[in-house]
């Protein structure tokens, strides 16, 4: 997926990180899993979105990629 395919909030954050306005997150995979976990565990979020977040987090956890 390319940044131009993402929602406006992600494109704004991407530009802020790229410009140095916001700090880069060195452990981005762990930060992503924490965010997905928050979505997956939030009963206020629709069930289909919680399932998508859980599936995405599980795929990241099972992948061979690790944060440095």
N, CA and C atoms as an extended XYZ file, in Angstrom:
204
Properties=species:S:1:pos:R:3:atomname:S:1:resname:S:1:resid:I:1 pbc="F F F"
N         0.849       -1.175        0.000 N   UNK     1
C         0.000        0.000        0.000 CA  UNK     1
C         0.893        1.235        0.000 C   UNK     1
N         0.517        2.190       -0.758 N   UNK     2
C         1.253        3.447       -0.843 CA  UNK     2
C         0.562        4.505        0.013 C   UNK     2
N         1.309        5.499        0.442 N   UNK     3
C         0.761        6.529        1.323 CA  UNK     3
C        -0.407        7.263        0.662 C   UNK     3
N        -0.374        7.443       -0.647 N   UNK     4
C        -1.466        8.150       -1.323 CA  UNK     4
C        -2.777        7.365       -1.291 C   UNK     4
N        -2.721        6.072       -0.992 N   UNK     5
C        -3.924        5.250       -0.890 CA  UNK     5
C        -4.535        5.287        0.515 C   UNK     5
N        -3.841        5.909        1.448 N   UNK     6
C        -4.284        5.960        2.843 CA  UNK     6
C        -5.194        7.156        3.084 C   UNK     6
N        -5.851        7.133        4.237 N   UNK     7
C        -6.750        8.229        4.602 CA  UNK     7
C        -5.957        9.510        4.867 C   UNK     7
N        -6.672       10.607        4.907 N   UNK     8
C        -6.053       11.921        5.096 CA  UNK     8
C        -5.245       11.992        6.392 C   UNK     8
N        -5.750       11.402        7.472 N   UNK     9
C        -5.029       11.458        8.752 CA  UNK     9
C        -3.650       10.810        8.638 C   UNK     9
N        -3.563        9.688        7.927 N   UNK    10
C        -2.275        9.010        7.754 CA  UNK    10
C        -1.365        9.830        6.859 C   UNK    10
N        -1.912       10.400        5.787 N   UNK    11
C        -1.079       11.225        4.901 CA  UNK    11
C        -0.528       12.441        5.630 C   UNK    11
N        -1.329       13.045        6.502 N   UNK    12
C        -0.858       14.204        7.277 CA  UNK    12
C         0.272       13.783        8.209 C   UNK    12
N         0.082       12.682        8.950 N   UNK    13
C         1.122       12.193        9.856 CA  UNK    13
C         2.391       11.847        9.082 C   UNK    13
N         2.244       11.215        7.934 N   UNK    14
C         3.381       10.845        7.086 CA  UNK    14
C         4.185       12.094        6.699 C   UNK    14
N         3.480       13.126        6.276 N   UNK    15
C         4.149       14.365        5.894 CA  UNK    15
C         4.822       15.036        7.091 C   UNK    15
N         4.189       14.976        8.257 N   UNK    16
C         4.779       15.569        9.456 CA  UNK    16
C         6.047       14.831        9.866 C   UNK    16
N         6.038       13.516        9.781 N   UNK    17
C         7.226       12.718       10.121 CA  UNK    17
C         8.328       12.973        9.093 C   UNK    17
N         7.959       12.970        7.819 N   UNK    18
C         8.929       13.201        6.757 CA  UNK    18
C         9.580       14.564        6.820 C   UNK    18
N         8.838       15.568        7.270 N   UNK    19
C         9.375       16.926        7.353 CA  UNK    19
C        10.147       17.177        8.642 C   UNK    19
N        10.069       16.243        9.583 N   UNK    20
C        10.744       16.424       10.862 CA  UNK    20
C         9.895       17.138       11.892 C   UNK    20
N         8.671       17.521       11.514 N   UNK    21
C         7.774       18.211       12.436 CA  UNK    21
C         7.353       17.299       13.583 C   UNK    21
N         7.156       16.010       13.284 N   UNK    22
C         6.833       15.000       14.286 CA  UNK    22
C         7.969       13.998       14.338 C   UNK    22
N         8.188       13.411       15.490 N   UNK    23
C         9.255       12.442       15.634 CA  UNK    23
C         8.917       11.094       15.019 C   UNK    23
N         9.933       10.460       14.480 N   UNK    24
C         9.810        9.121       13.923 CA  UNK    24
C         9.720        8.124       15.067 C   UNK    24
N         8.878        7.113       14.948 N   UNK    25
C         8.737        6.072       15.958 CA  UNK    25
C         9.676        4.926       15.578 C   UNK    25
N        10.783        4.733       16.319 N   UNK    26
C        11.750        3.711       15.926 CA  UNK    26
C        11.206        2.283       15.973 C   UNK    26
N        10.278        1.985       16.834 N   UNK    27
C         9.700        0.640       16.946 CA  UNK    27
C         8.282        0.663       16.395 C   UNK    27
N         8.180        0.950       15.109 N   UNK    28
C         6.873        1.165       14.483 CA  UNK    28
C         5.991       -0.073       14.492 C   UNK    28
N         6.577       -1.272       14.361 N   UNK    29
C         5.763       -2.487       14.371 CA  UNK    29
C         5.096       -2.662       15.733 C   UNK    29
N         5.851       -2.472       16.794 N   UNK    30
C         5.286       -2.591       18.143 CA  UNK    30
C         4.218       -1.527       18.370 C   UNK    30
N         4.453       -0.316       17.903 N   UNK    31
C         3.462        0.754       18.047 CA  UNK    31
C         2.199        0.422       17.263 C   UNK    31
N         2.366       -0.168       16.102 N   UNK    32
C         1.225       -0.571       15.278 CA  UNK    32
C         0.420       -1.662       15.966 C   UNK    32
N         1.095       -2.638       16.520 N   UNK    33
C         0.396       -3.724       17.216 CA  UNK    33
C        -0.354       -3.175       18.431 C   UNK    33
N         0.252       -2.246       19.158 N   UNK    34
C        -0.451       -1.639       20.303 CA  UNK    34
C        -1.712       -0.911       19.844 C   UNK    34
N        -1.625       -0.172       18.737 N   UNK    35
C        -2.786        0.558       18.226 CA  UNK    35
C        -3.873       -0.413       17.757 C   UNK    35
N        -3.468       -1.448       17.023 N   UNK    36
C        -4.441       -2.443       16.564 CA  UNK    36
C        -5.063       -3.189       17.732 C   UNK    36
N        -4.277       -3.465       18.755 N   UNK    37
C        -4.791       -4.129       19.949 CA  UNK    37
C        -5.843       -3.264       20.637 C   UNK    37
N        -5.592       -1.962       20.685 N   UNK    38
C        -6.561       -1.046       21.302 CA  UNK    38
C        -7.876       -1.059       20.531 C   UNK    38
N        -7.788       -1.067       19.203 N   UNK    39
C        -8.998       -1.110       18.381 CA  UNK    39
C        -9.706       -2.450       18.561 C   UNK    39
N        -8.957       -3.546       18.489 N   UNK    40
C        -9.545       -4.881       18.583 CA  UNK    40
C       -10.211       -5.128       19.934 C   UNK    40
N        -9.708       -4.511       20.974 N   UNK    41
C       -10.241       -4.730       22.310 CA  UNK    41
C       -11.302       -3.739       22.744 C   UNK    41
N       -11.632       -2.769       21.900 N   UNK    42
C       -12.583       -1.722       22.261 CA  UNK    42
C       -13.995       -2.129       21.834 C   UNK    42
N       -14.834       -2.425       22.792 N   UNK    43
C       -16.202       -2.876       22.524 CA  UNK    43
C       -17.045       -1.806       21.834 C   UNK    43
N       -16.611       -0.545       21.864 N   UNK    44
C       -17.366        0.522       21.197 CA  UNK    44
C       -17.148        0.520       19.690 C   UNK    44
N       -16.093       -0.157       19.231 N   UNK    45
C       -15.771       -0.240       17.808 CA  UNK    45
C       -16.610       -1.356       17.188 C   UNK    45
N       -17.139       -1.136       15.986 N   UNK    46
C       -17.930       -2.197       15.341 CA  UNK    46
C       -17.148       -3.509       15.241 C   UNK    46
N       -17.859       -4.618       15.374 N   UNK    47
C       -17.241       -5.944       15.419 CA  UNK    47
C       -16.397       -6.235       14.181 C   UNK    47
N       -16.858       -5.844       13.002 N   UNK    48
C       -16.090       -6.150       11.792 CA  UNK    48
C       -14.752       -5.412       11.775 C   UNK    48
N       -14.714       -4.201       12.272 N   UNK    49
C       -13.459       -3.447       12.342 CA  UNK    49
C       -12.537       -4.027       13.418 C   UNK    49
N       -13.114       -4.469       14.543 N   UNK    50
C       -12.313       -5.114       15.588 CA  UNK    50
C       -11.680       -6.395       15.057 C   UNK    50
N       -12.436       -7.158       14.285 N   UNK    51
C       -11.905       -8.390       13.696 CA  UNK    51
C       -10.779       -8.100       12.716 C   UNK    51
N       -10.927       -7.062       11.906 N   UNK    52
C        -9.870       -6.685       10.966 CA  UNK    52
C        -8.600       -6.280       11.716 C   UNK    52
N        -8.763       -5.510       12.786 N   UNK    53
C        -7.615       -5.085       13.580 CA  UNK    53
C        -6.932       -6.286       14.227 C   UNK    53
N        -7.721       -7.207       14.750 N   UNK    54
C        -7.151       -8.404       15.379 CA  UNK    54
C        -6.387       -9.241       14.361 C   UNK    54
N        -6.951       -9.402       13.176 N   UNK    55
C        -6.304      -10.181       12.129 CA  UNK    55
C        -4.994       -9.531       11.686 C   UNK    55
N        -5.019       -8.215       11.509 N   UNK    56
C        -3.807       -7.497       11.105 CA  UNK    56
C        -2.726       -7.602       12.180 C   UNK    56
N        -3.107       -7.441       13.442 N   UNK    57
C        -2.134       -7.542       14.537 CA  UNK    57
C        -1.559       -8.947       14.621 C   UNK    57
N        -2.409       -9.949       14.485 N   UNK    58
C        -1.936      -11.335       14.544 CA  UNK    58
C        -0.949      -11.620       13.415 C   UNK    58
N        -1.218      -11.092       12.230 N   UNK    59
C        -0.300      -11.271       11.105 CA  UNK    59
C         1.038      -10.612       11.369 C   UNK    59
N         1.028       -9.444       11.969 N   UNK    60
C         2.295       -8.782       12.302 CA  UNK    60
C         3.056       -9.576       13.359 C   UNK    60
N         2.339      -10.083       14.342 N   UNK    61
C         2.992      -10.852       15.403 CA  UNK    61
C         3.608      -12.142       14.878 C   UNK    61
N         2.950      -12.770       13.912 N   UNK    62
C         3.434      -14.050       13.405 CA  UNK    62
C         4.483      -13.877       12.306 C   UNK    62
N         4.589      -12.682       11.754 N   UNK    63
C         5.567      -12.442       10.691 CA  UNK    63
C         6.991      -12.542       11.254 C   UNK    63
N         7.930      -12.644       10.359 N   UNK    64
C         9.320      -12.749       10.806 CA  UNK    64
C         9.972      -11.393       10.999 C   UNK    64
N         9.224      -10.317       10.774 N   UNK    65
C         9.790       -8.988       10.962 CA  UNK    65
C         9.773       -8.606       12.440 C   UNK    65
N        10.870       -8.076       12.903 N   UNK    66
C        10.951       -7.592       14.287 CA  UNK    66
C        11.499       -6.181       14.272 C   UNK    66
N        11.035       -5.364       15.202 N   UNK    67
C        11.592       -4.025       15.348 CA  UNK    67
C        13.033       -4.131       15.793 C   UNK    67
N        13.826       -3.193       15.360 N   UNK    68
C        15.245       -3.181       15.764 CA  UNK    68
C        15.393       -2.769       17.212 C   UNK    68
